[in-house]
């Protein structure tokens, strides 16, 4: 019978103190060669499984305070070794899982007595000295000379506390330094894998889960790289897989199947859009929320592209939700176009087979909030007064009537055209007609129409135009513009990278000073915020931190000159095509370039670039061993820019 899986579960649940004691026991028994003593038949009398059983019983029987009080690991080891000696003398070791199962079934009392005596005579002082000589001393060859000499003081008993304190400080520093290096390797692996392999929703979910097990900080870096990867590919179009990757990343879902299943179903695509819209309603306005709005638009456009959109009457509801989202992002003409596709429908029964849910609507205006609140209050009063059963879906609008309302609100915002009044009148007339012909009118529909009439002084101001000639224009459903989404993805990626750098700086504050704003500086320069970029780059000037540059995900954050320089580097050294790690740039070089560019963009005096030229000379002299070929090219290019600026 094997209980290995159960034993692994138990060992993984042990406290760090228990794991350390178990490791010390195994090290002592193995080094003293107690596990090599055999009986007459050649079978080992003591093995690691006996130690594991000893620890499992101790973890169950000993209170937590025994393990954590005082943290004297030598004392704990001595007590457990004495317990094992008693087991050997009694020739009884109870199996942890099986009752009445003795693990000591041998008869060689002489050798057993030898092991038991060795264990029972172990004292705390002797065991402490033994660990210093046979365990701690072994670490000396792997330490620097100054630290290695401290081990001699420990062995000789000279100022033990001070020596151990220095050793522990060095060990902590060295461990943190290795951890920092592993973070750099992880960043490079993540970037390479995302670049070389097509990112899918399933792979994205796998990366997020596995990185969270290692360190949640790395999940932020992966999210940023994934956003940059999609932004790079979404400049022309946003295909289904990229859309699902973004949805998985933004929603932090544990299952990617709903995204994949929605690709060919208008109902499921609309459901995905509804999930994102609910998140948008509950969140404050941020870059992530704006991305979620764009994703909602993308899923609604996908629903319109599905072949079953008309058969399921999703076409009209998707257009209304699109109009709401475009209205919310200030694209009023596009919102009007989608409203028109609904209001000019010839099949009103199919158009109104679905309702617009108020809980999915992002902030439109205070009027809609008041309408929804009054509808709920009206339903409550009616239910209480007439003792009726409460009606479901109180906070909803009829699809066609809500499209009319939103169309009029968009027109009220875009009052720049000469024919706005005539269009206003035509739309209000259509709104009134649809309200009269609607088979079912909701209280929200009546309140919305009343608000429009009061807001436009319907009885008087438009009375003459309400019956004017209808001059309708043809409208077609447009495609999703991904340029705004790509911009938002870059901005969100920079925010994630900055947060990642800040958390990384806090984690390794004792080892290195880490730049936290290099990506902010790049994005500020890309957005034309030269003064902010100058401030950030000047602050980062003294740092020497390499960042990956050759991958398209990061190149899109650079300006055209650096992109051209990277291309020139690939022409000069074709091997970089296969290993883009050779094209990296130090933060020092990048900051000097950005400072020069910002000084010229801000038309500063010739003195400022001249000072930068002095800094470049110092950097090339002091950091010559750290400058890569690409760094050298970038600095020479920066020098040429400064010289031309001084001449001009």
Backbone torsions as a table, in degrees:
resi	resn	phi	psi	omega
1	UNK	NA	134.7	-179.0
2	UNK	-116.2	130.9	177.1
3	UNK	-118.0	28.3	-173.7
4	UNK	-61.8	-39.8	-178.1
5	UNK	-67.5	-40.0	177.6
6	UNK	-66.3	-37.8	178.9
7	UNK	-65.0	-39.8	177.8
8	UNK	-62.6	-41.4	178.0
9	UNK	-60.7	-41.7	-179.4
10	UNK	-67.4	-45.7	-178.3
11	UNK	-62.9	-39.0	178.5
12	UNK	-66.7	-20.7	179.8
13	UNK	-89.5	-5.5	-179.3
14	UNK	-67.7	150.0	173.5
15	UNK	-70.2	159.2	177.5
16	UNK	-56.1	-37.0	179.2
17	UNK	-61.5	-41.6	179.9
18	UNK	-67.4	-38.7	178.5
19	UNK	-65.9	-38.0	178.9
20	UNK	-65.0	-45.5	179.7
21	UNK	-61.1	-43.0	178.8
22	UNK	-61.2	-41.4	178.6
23	UNK	-64.8	-41.5	179.9
24	UNK	-65.0	-40.3	178.7
25	UNK	-62.8	-45.3	-179.5
26	UNK	-64.7	-40.6	179.2
27	UNK	-63.1	-43.5	-178.9
28	UNK	-64.6	-49.3	-177.3
29	UNK	-64.2	-39.0	-179.3
30	UNK	-70.4	-44.0	-178.3
31	UNK	-66.3	-37.7	177.6
32	UNK	-77.2	-1.4	177.6
33	UNK	58.6	31.7	177.2
34	UNK	-72.1	-24.3	179.7
35	UNK	-81.5	-3.9	179.8
36	UNK	-96.7	-6.1	178.7
37	UNK	-74.1	130.2	-175.5
38	UNK	-121.4	169.0	174.2
39	UNK	-90.3	-169.8	-177.3
40	UNK	-64.9	-26.8	-179.3
41	UNK	-88.4	-0.4	179.5
42	UNK	89.8	3.8	179.1
43	UNK	-83.1	141.1	-179.2
44	UNK	-70.9	134.8	-179.2
45	UNK	-80.5	-30.6	-178.6
46	UNK	-132.9	132.7	-179.1
47	UNK	-136.7	174.6	-179.1
48	UNK	-63.3	-27.0	-179.0
49	UNK	-67.7	-30.5	176.2
50	UNK	-66.5	-39.8	176.8
51	UNK	-65.5	-39.1	178.4
52	UNK	-64.0	-41.4	177.7
53	UNK	-64.2	-41.6	177.1
54	UNK	-57.9	-43.7	-179.2
55	UNK	-69.4	-39.3	-179.7
56	UNK	-64.4	-40.8	176.4
57	UNK	-67.0	-40.3	-179.8
58	UNK	-63.8	-41.2	179.4
59	UNK	-64.4	-28.6	-179.8
60	UNK	-83.8	-38.4	-171.8
61	UNK	-91.0	-30.2	-177.8
62	UNK	-82.5	138.6	177.2
63	UNK	-71.2	163.4	-179.0
64	UNK	-60.8	-35.7	-178.7
65	UNK	-63.5	-27.1	179.6
66	UNK	-66.6	-32.4	-178.3
67	UNK	-84.5	-34.1	-172.4
68	UNK	-102.3	-18.1	-177.3
69	UNK	-76.2	114.2	178.2
70	UNK	85.5	-27.6	179.3
71	UNK	51.6	47.1	175.7
72	UNK	-96.8	92.9	-175.0
73	UNK	-67.6	-33.9	179.3
74	UNK	-64.3	-43.1	178.3
75	UNK	-60.0	-44.1	179.8
76	UNK	-63.5	-41.3	179.9
77	UNK	-63.7	-41.8	-179.5
78	UNK	-62.3	-44.3	-179.2
79	UNK	-63.8	-41.0	179.7
80	UNK	-69.8	-36.0	176.7
81	UNK	-65.2	-37.7	176.1
82	UNK	-65.2	-39.3	176.5
83	UNK	-61.4	-40.7	178.7
84	UNK	-65.3	-35.2	177.2
85	UNK	-63.7	-39.0	177.0
86	UNK	-63.3	-42.4	178.2
87	UNK	-59.7	-41.0	-179.6
88	UNK	-67.0	-42.1	178.8
89	UNK	-64.7	-36.9	179.0
90	UNK	-82.7	-8.1	-178.0
91	UNK	55.4	41.6	-178.2
92	UNK	-144.5	119.7	175.1
93	UNK	-132.0	102.4	-175.1
94	UNK	-69.4	128.4	176.3
95	UNK	-62.5	140.7	-174.8
96	UNK	-71.6	-33.2	-174.9
97	UNK	-101.2	-33.4	-174.8
98	UNK	-104.5	127.8	177.1
99	UNK	-73.5	148.2	176.5
100	UNK	57.5	35.7	177.4
101	UNK	-121.3	111.4	-177.3
102	UNK	-96.4	124.6	-179.0
103	UNK	-82.4	-13.5	175.4
104	UNK	-101.3	100.2	-177.7
105	UNK	-122.3	22.7	-178.0
106	UNK	-99.5	165.2	-175.1
107	UNK	-118.9	4.9	-178.8
108	UNK	-81.4	86.2	-174.2
109	UNK	-69.6	-27.7	-176.7
110	UNK	-65.9	-50.7	179.9
111	UNK	-68.9	-34.7	177.0
112	UNK	-62.6	-42.2	179.6
113	UNK	-64.0	-32.5	178.0
114	UNK	-65.1	-45.0	179.0
115	UNK	-66.4	-44.4	-177.6
116	UNK	-63.2	-38.6	179.5
117	UNK	-64.8	-43.7	179.1
118	UNK	-59.1	-41.6	-178.2
119	UNK	-72.9	-41.9	-175.7
120	UNK	-71.8	-26.0	-179.7
121	UNK	-85.3	-1.5	179.7
122	UNK	-72.7	127.5	177.7
123	UNK	-113.8	167.1	-178.6
124	UNK	-64.7	-43.1	-178.9
125	UNK	-64.2	-45.5	-178.7
126	UNK	-65.2	-42.3	-178.4
127	UNK	-67.3	-36.2	178.0
128	UNK	-63.9	-44.9	178.0
129	UNK	-64.7	-37.6	179.8
130	UNK	-62.4	-43.4	-179.9
131	UNK	-66.4	-34.9	178.7
132	UNK	-64.8	-43.9	-175.7
133	UNK	-78.8	-36.2	-170.7
134	UNK	-105.0	-7.8	-177.7
135	UNK	-125.8	-58.6	-177.3
136	UNK	-66.2	-39.9	-177.4
137	UNK	-62.4	-26.9	-179.3
138	UNK	-65.1	-26.4	-178.0
139	UNK	-75.8	-15.2	-173.7
140	UNK	-57.7	-44.7	-178.2
141	UNK	-61.2	-19.6	-177.4
142	UNK	-92.5	1.7	-176.6
143	UNK	-106.7	160.2	173.7
144	UNK	-60.3	161.6	-175.3
145	UNK	-55.7	-43.9	-178.3
146	UNK	-62.6	-40.5	179.7
147	UNK	-74.0	-37.4	-179.5
148	UNK	-61.9	-36.8	179.9
149	UNK	-67.7	-25.5	178.0
150	UNK	-67.6	-27.6	177.8
151	UNK	-63.1	-33.0	177.6
152	UNK	-64.1	-37.7	177.7
153	UNK	-64.0	-37.1	179.5
154	UNK	-65.8	-44.2	-179.1
155	UNK	-64.0	-40.6	-177.9
156	UNK	-82.2	-7.1	179.1
157	UNK	79.1	18.4	-178.7
158	UNK	-91.4	112.8	177.4
159	UNK	48.5	59.7	-174.3
160	UNK	-61.8	-45.3	-175.9
161	UNK	-61.5	-43.8	-179.6
162	UNK	-66.4	-41.4	-179.6
163	UNK	-64.8	-46.2	179.9
164	UNK	-64.2	-36.6	178.6
165	UNK	-61.7	-43.4	178.9
166	UNK	-66.3	-38.7	179.0
167	UNK	-63.8	-43.2	-179.5
168	UNK	-65.4	-39.0	178.0
169	UNK	-62.6	-44.2	178.8
170	UNK	-64.2	-41.7	-179.7
171	UNK	-62.0	-42.0	179.0
172	UNK	-64.2	-42.9	179.0
173	UNK	-64.1	-45.7	-178.1
174	UNK	-64.8	-40.3	178.6
175	UNK	-63.9	-42.3	178.8
176	UNK	-66.2	-37.0	179.0
177	UNK	-64.7	-43.2	176.7
178	UNK	-63.4	-37.1	178.3
179	UNK	-64.6	-41.0	178.4
180	UNK	-63.8	-42.2	178.0
181	UNK	-63.3	-40.3	179.0
182	UNK	-64.3	-32.2	176.0
183	UNK	-64.4	-43.0	178.4
184	UNK	-62.5	-40.8	177.3
185	UNK	-64.6	-41.6	179.7
186	UNK	-62.7	-40.4	177.9
187	UNK	-59.9	-44.0	-179.1
188	UNK	-66.1	-41.7	179.8
189	UNK	-64.4	-43.5	179.9
190	UNK	-61.0	-46.5	-178.5
191	UNK	-63.9	-42.8	179.9
192	UNK	-64.3	-44.3	-177.9
193	UNK	-65.2	-41.1	179.1
194	UNK	-66.9	-37.0	-179.0
195	UNK	-72.8	-43.7	-172.9
196	UNK	-81.3	-28.7	-178.1
197	UNK	-111.5	138.0	177.7
198	UNK	-63.8	124.6	-177.3
199	UNK	-78.1	124.6	176.9
200	UNK	-116.5	166.0	179.6
201	UNK	-63.3	-36.3	179.3
202	UNK	-67.7	-44.4	177.8
203	UNK	-65.4	-38.2	178.8
204	UNK	-61.5	-44.3	179.2
205	UNK	-64.0	-40.2	179.3
206	UNK	-63.2	-46.3	179.5
207	UNK	-59.3	-46.5	-177.6
208	UNK	-62.1	-40.4	-179.8
209	UNK	-67.8	-47.4	-176.1
210	UNK	-68.6	-40.8	179.7
211	UNK	-67.4	-32.5	177.4
212	UNK	-64.0	-30.9	177.5
213	UNK	-70.1	-36.3	-179.8
214	UNK	-76.4	-58.3	179.4
215	UNK	-166.0	123.8	-176.6
216	UNK	-64.0	-21.0	178.3
217	UNK	-63.3	-36.8	179.9
218	UNK	-66.8	-25.9	176.7
219	UNK	-62.6	-34.7	177.4
220	UNK	-64.0	-41.9	-179.8
221	UNK	-65.3	-42.7	178.7
222	UNK	-62.7	-42.3	179.1
223	UNK	-59.4	-42.5	179.6
224	UNK	-63.2	-44.9	-179.4
225	UNK	-65.8	-39.2	178.1
226	UNK	-63.0	-41.6	178.3
227	UNK	-64.2	-41.2	177.9
228	UNK	-66.1	-36.5	179.1
229	UNK	-63.4	-44.9	179.2
230	UNK	-68.7	-38.8	179.1
231	UNK	-61.6	-38.4	179.5
232	UNK	-66.2	-38.6	-176.7
233	UNK	-85.8	-21.4	-174.4
234	UNK	-89.6	10.1	-179.7
235	UNK	-65.1	-30.9	-178.9
236	UNK	-101.0	-45.3	-179.0
237	UNK	-156.8	164.1	-179.7
238	UNK	-121.3	98.8	-178.7
239	UNK	-81.5	173.5	-170.3
240	UNK	-59.1	-42.3	-175.7
241	UNK	-65.4	-42.0	178.1
242	UNK	-64.4	-38.3	178.4
243	UNK	-62.0	-42.9	179.9
244	UNK	-69.4	-33.5	176.4
245	UNK	-62.4	-45.0	179.2
246	UNK	-65.2	-41.3	179.3
247	UNK	-63.2	-42.1	178.6
248	UNK	-63.4	-40.7	-178.1
249	UNK	-70.3	-44.8	-176.3
250	UNK	-71.1	-42.8	-177.2
251	UNK	-82.3	-11.6	-177.2
252	UNK	51.0	45.7	-178.2
253	UNK	-75.4	152.1	177.0
254	UNK	-95.4	0.3	-177.3
255	UNK	-141.6	125.4	-178.7
256	UNK	-94.8	-2.8	-176.9
257	UNK	-64.9	-40.7	178.2
258	UNK	-57.2	-36.7	178.9
259	UNK	-65.5	-44.9	-178.4
260	UNK	-68.9	-36.8	-178.7
261	UNK	-69.6	-22.0	-175.7
262	UNK	-83.9	-0.1	-173.2
263	UNK	-68.8	-30.0	-175.4
264	UNK	-120.2	17.5	-179.7
265	UNK	-130.3	123.5	179.5
266	UNK	-68.1	-34.9	-179.5
267	UNK	-65.8	-45.4	-179.3
268	UNK	-70.0	-35.8	176.1
269	UNK	-64.2	-41.0	177.0
270	UNK	-64.2	-36.6	178.2
271	UNK	-64.6	-41.6	177.2
272	UNK	-62.5	-41.0	177.1
273	UNK	-62.8	-39.2	179.7
274	UNK	-63.9	-39.3	178.4
275	UNK	-61.6	-45.6	179.7
276	UNK	-65.7	-38.7	179.8
277	UNK	-66.3	-34.9	176.3
278	UNK	-63.6	-40.9	177.9
279	UNK	-63.6	-40.5	-180.0
280	UNK	-62.6	-41.5	-178.1
281	UNK	-63.1	-38.6	-174.1
282	UNK	-85.5	-12.4	-177.2
283	UNK	-99.8	158.4	172.6
284	UNK	-79.8	159.6	-176.8
285	UNK	-67.1	121.6	-179.9
286	UNK	-151.5	177.1	178.3
287	UNK	-62.1	-41.2	179.6
288	UNK	-63.1	-39.5	178.8
289	UNK	-65.5	-39.6	177.7
290	UNK	-64.0	-36.8	175.9
291	UNK	-64.6	-41.5	179.1
292	UNK	-63.8	-34.6	175.4
293	UNK	-64.3	-44.1	178.3
294	UNK	-64.5	-36.6	176.7
295	UNK	-66.1	-39.3	176.3
296	UNK	-59.8	-42.9	176.5
297	UNK	-59.7	-43.4	-177.6
298	UNK	-63.1	-42.1	179.2
299	UNK	-67.7	-35.6	177.3
300	UNK	-68.2	-39.3	175.0
301	UNK	-64.0	-37.3	176.2
302	UNK	-63.9	-40.2	178.0
303	UNK	-60.6	-37.6	178.6
304	UNK	-69.1	-29.1	-179.9
305	UNK	-78.5	-21.6	-178.0
306	UNK	-65.0	145.3	-177.4
307	UNK	-66.9	-26.2	-176.3
308	UNK	-92.9	9.3	-176.8
309	UNK	-63.3	-38.6	-178.7
310	UNK	-75.1	-38.8	-177.4
311	UNK	-66.6	-29.3	179.5
312	UNK	-97.7	9.0	178.6
313	UNK	57.7	26.6	179.1
314	UNK	-80.0	-22.3	-174.0
315	UNK	-54.1	-47.4	-174.9
316	UNK	-73.6	-41.8	-179.4
317	UNK	-65.9	-39.7	178.8
318	UNK	-63.3	-39.6	178.6
319	UNK	-65.2	-38.1	178.7
320	UNK	-65.4	-45.7	179.0
321	UNK	-63.8	-37.5	175.6
322	UNK	-62.2	-41.9	178.2
323	UNK	-60.9	-40.7	178.5
324	UNK	-62.3	-44.7	-178.2
325	UNK	-67.6	-41.0	178.1
326	UNK	-67.2	-36.4	175.2
327	UNK	-62.4	-41.1	-177.8
328	UNK	-66.4	-30.1	179.8
329	UNK	-97.4	10.3	174.1
330	UNK	82.5	10.5	179.0
331	UNK	-96.5	75.3	-167.9
332	UNK	-71.1	-37.4	-179.3
333	UNK	-66.1	-39.9	176.4
334	UNK	-64.2	-38.1	177.1
335	UNK	-63.5	-40.5	177.6
336	UNK	-62.0	-41.2	-179.7
337	UNK	-61.0	-42.5	179.9
338	UNK	-70.7	-34.9	175.9
339	UNK	-64.5	-39.9	-179.2
340	UNK	-63.3	-36.3	178.1
341	UNK	-61.8	-27.0	179.2
342	UNK	-87.2	-45.3	-174.5
343	UNK	-70.6	-21.6	179.3
344	UNK	-95.2	16.2	179.4
345	UNK	-69.5	143.3	177.7
346	UNK	-94.1	-15.6	-179.1
347	UNK	-108.5	84.3	-175.2
348	UNK	-69.6	-29.7	180.0
349	UNK	-65.0	-42.5	178.6
350	UNK	-71.5	-34.3	-179.4
351	UNK	-62.5	-37.5	-175.4
352	UNK	-100.7	16.0	178.1
353	UNK	-74.3	-15.3	173.8
354	UNK	-121.0	157.4	-179.4
355	UNK	-118.6	154.8	176.3
356	UNK	-85.4	119.5	-177.0
357	UNK	-85.7	125.1	-178.7
358	UNK	-63.9	-29.5	-178.1
359	UNK	-69.8	-16.1	179.6
360	UNK	-93.1	-10.4	-174.0
361	UNK	-81.0	124.4	171.3
362	UNK	-68.3	176.0	-177.1
363	UNK	-60.7	115.7	177.3
364	UNK	-101.0	-62.2	174.8
365	UNK	-163.6	173.3	-179.3
366	UNK	-67.6	-26.1	-179.2
367	UNK	-61.0	-46.5	-179.0
368	UNK	-64.9	-38.9	176.9
369	UNK	-61.2	-41.9	178.7
370	UNK	-65.8	-40.2	179.3
371	UNK	-61.7	-46.6	-179.3
372	UNK	-64.2	-40.4	178.4
373	UNK	-65.1	-42.9	178.4
374	UNK	-65.2	-36.3	179.8
375	UNK	-64.2	-42.5	178.5
376	UNK	-65.9	-42.7	179.5
377	UNK	-65.1	-41.7	178.3
378	UNK	-60.7	-43.5	-180.0
379	UNK	-64.8	-38.1	178.9
380	UNK	-64.5	-45.9	179.7
381	UNK	-63.6	-43.2	-179.0
382	UNK	-64.0	-40.8	179.5
383	UNK	-66.0	-41.4	-178.6
384	UNK	-70.9	-37.7	-176.4
385	UNK	-76.5	-41.3	-174.9
386	UNK	-100.8	1.6	-179.6
387	UNK	54.7	38.4	178.3
388	UNK	-91.9	158.8	175.5
389	UNK	-73.4	137.9	-176.0
390	UNK	-65.6	133.7	-179.2
391	UNK	-80.0	139.3	176.8
392	UNK	-78.3	162.2	177.3
393	UNK	56.2	55.7	178.0
394	UNK	-73.7	-43.6	-175.5
395	UNK	-87.3	61.7	180.0
396	UNK	-135.1	162.9	177.4
397	UNK	-127.1	150.5	170.9
398	UNK	-69.6	135.8	-171.2
399	UNK	-57.4	-52.4	-175.9
400	UNK	-66.2	-41.9	-178.0
401	UNK	-67.8	-36.7	178.1
402	UNK	-68.5	-33.4	176.1
403	UNK	-63.3	-40.5	175.7
404	UNK	-61.1	-46.0	-179.1
405	UNK	-60.2	-47.8	-177.3
406	UNK	-66.0	-35.8	177.4
407	UNK	-59.3	-44.7	-179.1
408	UNK	-66.8	-38.5	178.8
409	UNK	-65.7	-36.9	176.5
410	UNK	-65.5	-40.0	178.8
411	UNK	-64.9	-35.8	-179.7
412	UNK	-67.1	-23.9	178.6
413	UNK	-84.2	-39.9	-178.0
414	UNK	-96.2	78.2	-178.8
415	UNK	-100.1	33.6	-176.5
416	UNK	-95.9	-14.0	-178.0
417	UNK	-89.2	151.9	-177.6
418	UNK	-72.0	-30.5	-175.9
419	UNK	-93.0	20.0	-176.9
420	UNK	-63.0	-41.9	-177.7
421	UNK	-62.1	-43.3	179.7
422	UNK	-66.8	-38.9	178.1
423	UNK	-66.3	-38.0	176.7
424	UNK	-58.0	-50.4	-177.3
425	UNK	-62.4	-42.8	179.8
426	UNK	-62.3	-39.6	-177.5
427	UNK	-71.7	-38.5	178.3
428	UNK	-66.5	-36.8	176.9
429	UNK	-63.7	-42.5	177.1
430	UNK	-65.9	-35.4	178.2
431	UNK	-62.9	-46.4	-179.6
432	UNK	-64.5	-41.1	179.8
433	UNK	-63.7	-44.5	179.4
434	UNK	-63.9	-35.5	178.6
435	UNK	-66.2	-39.5	179.4
436	UNK	-69.3	-35.1	-174.8
437	UNK	-90.9	-6.9	-177.9
438	UNK	-69.1	128.9	-178.9
439	UNK	-67.4	-30.4	-179.1
440	UNK	-131.7	123.6	-179.0
441	UNK	-114.3	128.2	178.7
442	UNK	-93.8	156.3	-180.0
443	UNK	-61.7	-33.7	177.7
444	UNK	-65.1	-34.6	178.7
445	UNK	-66.3	-42.5	179.6
446	UNK	-64.9	-43.5	-179.5
447	UNK	-64.7	-39.3	179.3
448	UNK	-64.5	-43.4	179.5
449	UNK	-64.3	-39.5	179.6
450	UNK	-62.9	-40.9	179.1
451	UNK	-63.2	-39.7	179.0
452	UNK	-64.6	-43.8	-178.3
453	UNK	-64.6	-42.0	-180.0
454	UNK	-69.3	-39.5	-177.4
455	UNK	-68.2	-28.3	-177.9
456	UNK	-107.2	8.6	-178.0
457	UNK	53.9	50.1	-173.6
458	UNK	-52.2	-43.9	-175.4
459	UNK	-61.2	-29.4	-175.2
460	UNK	-115.8	-52.4	-167.2
461	UNK	-64.0	-38.7	-177.4
462	UNK	-106.8	13.9	-174.6
463	UNK	-59.5	-41.6	-178.1
464	UNK	-71.4	-32.4	-175.7
465	UNK	-86.7	-13.9	-178.3
466	UNK	-62.3	-27.1	-178.4
467	UNK	-110.3	20.4	177.2
468	UNK	-71.2	168.1	-177.6
469	UNK	-67.7	135.1	-178.8
470	UNK	-81.0	115.9	179.1
471	UNK	-113.2	82.7	-176.7
472	UNK	-84.0	152.4	178.3
473	UNK	-122.0	150.9	-179.2
474	UNK	-75.0	139.0	-178.8
475	UNK	-131.6	137.0	177.1
476	UNK	-123.1	153.1	-180.0
477	UNK	-71.5	129.0	-178.9
478	UNK	-88.3	178.5	179.0
479	UNK	-99.9	160.1	179.8
480	UNK	-71.4	128.1	176.1
481	UNK	-87.3	114.3	-174.3
482	UNK	-91.0	-1.2	-177.8
483	UNK	-64.3	-42.2	179.3
484	UNK	-66.6	-39.0	178.2
485	UNK	-63.0	-44.0	179.4
486	UNK	-60.8	-41.0	177.9
487	UNK	-63.6	-43.6	180.0
488	UNK	-66.1	-37.1	179.0
489	UNK	-63.7	-41.9	177.5
490	UNK	-63.3	-43.4	-179.5
491	UNK	-63.7	-43.3	178.4
492	UNK	-65.4	-38.9	178.5
493	UNK	-61.8	-42.2	178.0
494	UNK	-62.7	-40.1	177.8
495	UNK	-63.5	-42.8	177.8
496	UNK	-64.6	-42.1	-180.0
497	UNK	-64.9	-39.2	178.5
498	UNK	-65.0	-44.0	176.7
499	UNK	-61.9	-40.9	178.4
500	UNK	-61.5	-45.0	179.1
501	UNK	-62.9	-39.7	-179.3
502	UNK	-65.2	-44.5	178.2
503	UNK	-66.3	-37.6	177.9
504	UNK	-65.6	-39.6	178.4
505	UNK	-64.0	-39.5	177.3
506	UNK	-66.1	-37.7	-177.3
507	UNK	-68.7	-37.1	-174.5
508	UNK	-115.4	33.7	-177.6
509	UNK	-64.7	-26.9	-179.2
510	UNK	-82.2	-9.7	-174.8
511	UNK	-108.0	-45.6	-174.1
512	UNK	-151.3	158.9	173.0
513	UNK	-95.6	117.1	-173.0
514	UNK	-108.2	132.5	176.9
515	UNK	-70.0	134.4	-178.6
516	UNK	-112.2	-7.8	-171.4
517	UNK	-123.2	17.5	-177.2
518	UNK	-66.1	-37.0	179.7
519	UNK	-73.4	-32.1	174.2
520	UNK	-62.4	-40.7	179.2
521	UNK	-64.1	-43.2	178.7
522	UNK	-62.0	-44.8	-178.4
523	UNK	-68.1	-37.5	178.0
524	UNK	-62.5	-41.9	178.4
525	UNK	-65.9	-40.6	-179.7
526	UNK	-63.9	-32.6	-178.7
527	UNK	-88.7	2.2	178.6
528	UNK	84.2	10.8	178.3
529	UNK	-89.8	73.9	-170.4
530	UNK	-70.3	-34.5	179.7
531	UNK	-65.7	-43.3	178.0
532	UNK	-65.9	-42.3	178.5
533	UNK	-61.3	-39.5	179.6
534	UNK	-63.4	-42.5	180.0
535	UNK	-64.7	-46.0	-178.9
536	UNK	-65.8	-43.0	-178.2
537	UNK	-66.9	-38.2	177.8
538	UNK	-63.9	-38.7	178.0
539	UNK	-66.2	-33.8	-177.3
540	UNK	-88.2	3.2	-170.7
541	UNK	-62.4	-33.1	-174.7
542	UNK	-84.6	-1.6	-177.7
543	UNK	-89.6	150.3	176.7
544	UNK	-125.7	81.7	-177.6
545	UNK	-124.3	123.5	-179.2
546	UNK	-81.7	139.0	175.1
547	UNK	-126.6	150.5	179.5
548	UNK	-74.0	135.4	-173.9
549	UNK	-123.1	-28.9	-168.7
550	UNK	-74.8	-19.8	-177.4
551	UNK	-74.9	138.5	-178.5
552	UNK	-57.6	-29.1	-179.8
553	UNK	-58.5	-36.5	-178.8
554	UNK	-96.4	-26.5	-180.0
555	UNK	-62.5	-31.9	-178.4
556	UNK	-67.0	-13.5	175.0
557	UNK	-84.7	-10.6	-177.2
558	UNK	-92.4	169.6	176.5
559	UNK	-87.9	174.2	-174.1
560	UNK	-63.4	-32.5	-178.3
561	UNK	-65.2	-43.4	-179.8
562	UNK	-69.5	-37.3	177.3
563	UNK	-61.5	-43.4	178.5
564	UNK	-64.8	-38.5	179.0
565	UNK	-65.1	-39.0	176.8
566	UNK	-64.6	-40.0	176.6
567	UNK	-63.7	-39.4	176.8
568	UNK	-63.8	-37.9	178.2
569	UNK	-62.9	-38.9	178.2
570	UNK	-66.9	-33.6	177.8
571	UNK	-70.8	-39.4	-179.6
572	UNK	-69.9	-40.1	-176.5
573	UNK	-125.7	83.2	-175.7
574	UNK	-59.1	-24.5	-179.5
575	UNK	-62.4	-20.3	178.7
576	UNK	-66.0	-20.0	178.8
577	UNK	-63.1	-34.3	-178.0
578	UNK	-89.9	-22.3	177.3
579	UNK	-138.3	90.8	-173.4
580	UNK	-74.9	-1.5	177.3
581	UNK	-67.3	-20.2	179.5
582	UNK	-69.0	-21.6	179.0
583	UNK	-99.2	91.4	176.2
584	UNK	-135.5	159.0	-176.1
585	UNK	-133.2	139.1	176.1
586	UNK	-73.8	148.9	177.9
587	UNK	-59.8	-32.1	178.0
588	UNK	-60.3	-48.5	-179.0
589	UNK	-65.4	-43.1	-178.8
590	UNK	-65.5	-40.2	179.3
591	UNK	-64.5	-40.8	178.3
592	UNK	-63.2	-39.2	178.0
593	UNK	-66.1	-45.5	-179.0
594	UNK	-64.6	-39.5	178.1
595	UNK	-60.7	-45.1	179.4
596	UNK	-61.4	-46.4	-179.3
597	UNK	-61.9	-43.9	-178.8
598	UNK	-67.1	-38.8	178.2
599	UNK	-61.7	-39.0	179.2
600	UNK	-74.1	-37.8	179.1
601	UNK	-65.9	-33.8	-179.9
602	UNK	-87.1	1.3	177.4
603	UNK	56.7	45.2	177.6
604	UNK	-74.6	165.9	-177.4
605	UNK	-64.2	163.9	-178.2
606	UNK	-63.9	-22.7	-177.2
607	UNK	-63.7	-40.4	-177.6
608	UNK	-62.3	-52.4	175.3
609	UNK	-59.7	-30.7	178.4
610	UNK	-64.9	-39.5	175.9
611	UNK	-64.1	-39.8	177.0
612	UNK	-62.1	-37.3	177.3
613	UNK	-61.8	-37.0	177.3
614	UNK	-65.9	-42.0	178.2
615	UNK	-63.3	-37.9	179.0
616	UNK	-63.1	-41.0	178.9
617	UNK	-62.4	-40.9	178.6
618	UNK	-65.9	-42.5	-179.2
619	UNK	-63.0	-42.2	-179.1
620	UNK	-67.9	-26.5	-178.7
621	UNK	-84.9	-41.8	-174.7
622	UNK	-87.3	-28.7	-176.3
623	UNK	-110.1	29.5	-174.9
624	UNK	-61.6	-33.1	-178.4
625	UNK	-74.2	-22.7	-176.2
626	UNK	-96.2	-13.0	-176.2
627	UNK	-79.6	125.1	176.1
628	UNK	-82.4	176.5	177.3
629	UNK	-60.6	-39.3	180.0
630	UNK	-67.4	-37.1	175.1
631	UNK	-60.5	-44.5	179.9
632	UNK	-60.7	-44.1	179.0
633	UNK	-63.1	-42.8	-178.2
634	UNK	-65.2	-41.4	179.7
635	UNK	-67.7	-40.7	176.4
636	UNK	-63.1	-40.8	178.2
637	UNK	-62.3	-40.4	178.4
638	UNK	-64.9	-40.3	178.3
639	UNK	-61.4	-43.4	178.8
640	UNK	-61.9	-38.4	178.4
641	UNK	-63.6	-43.4	-179.6
642	UNK	-64.6	-42.5	-179.4
643	UNK	-63.6	-41.8	178.0
644	UNK	-65.1	-38.3	179.7
645	UNK	-64.7	-38.4	179.7
646	UNK	-68.2	-36.3	179.3
647	UNK	-69.0	-41.9	-178.7
648	UNK	-68.3	NA	NA
